[in-house]
Amino acid sequence: MAPPDSEVVEEAMVTLQEKKPISTIVIIIAMQTEALPLVNKFRLSETPDSPFPKGVPWVGYHGIYEGLQINIIWPGKDSVLGVDSVGTISASLITYASILALKPDLIINAGTAGGFKAKGACIGDVFVVSGVAFHDRRIPIPVFDQYGIGSRKTLPTPNLLKELNLKVGNLSTGDSLDMSPHDEASIVANDAAVKDMEGAAVAYVAELLSVPTIFVKAITDIVDGDKPTAEEFLQNLVAVTAALDQKVTQVIDFIRGKCLSDL
């Protein structure tokens, strides 16, 4: 008997994954301010025996919520400066380590973000992301240029979107809070409604390791508005985090008892 075709086996495994009830979720969050309300909401406890390498500042919380195993992972504070370890490098590392250690059925990358009024974004809006790309990895060499952009579609969730009436748009990711002219041109080319500092990095690692991912982003600042980004971000962070907390809870409640194909 000939061995089964590898593509057929892979398709069968994907089908089984889609039909299997979701039981373990990892929520990747960049900032402590964003993470703690959800930790409290789901009554999670800090993981006593961290599965991560000794010495890293990464923090994990875990618990059972309505039958779901929920893990919230944030990258902790910079050991020298004491600020949240935001950005693509930390996001990539904790996504990789979390997948290996916790083997989630689904990742949710939740957080605050900038939005574009030209795409209909307002302060406090919550978006589910339909596609991700980078806007600051400029490699002007054929093919490498597309690699740098790293455009990817996200897990389709038509039923979730219909149920929760969330806005939908593309996400563009870069390692700077502000927006240079070069970044702006790339963001426009990415057709982005939302801008953050982690999403596309999470998507890259999750795709490498074949873990489906949902991106939930709440708007703290209007990037193409008339207020300085940093000022508007800090002004709205606490209130918008509350909106994020509410929507992520609704997303989790919708996911309970469902398979990926039900989303």
Summary of the structure (lengths in Angstrom):
residues: 263
radius of gyration: 18.2
end to end distance: 38.2
largest distance: 68.6
contacts: 872
relative contact order: 0.19
helix: 40%
strand: 26%
